[in-house]
């Protein structure tokens, strides 16, 4: 994940699994990571780079989202609080 507009809490997230999921869909979890702990990032909304909105569950899990043939997903994520944070991203088959 990399900030595209950190003062507004906007990040670009790329997920590229080692192997494309059989279902063709991924769910994505994002955590804010600090020195001694991590917590789920509070995601306000997410969208694909083409502008298509992606659902965000109350738990903060993004998706499910369809992958490319190679399994990659590129998203723009906006946090509830505009922070510059270190992120950990995990994806699993939806």
Order of alpha helices (4+ residues) and beta strands (2+ residues): beta-beta-beta-beta-beta-beta-beta-beta-beta
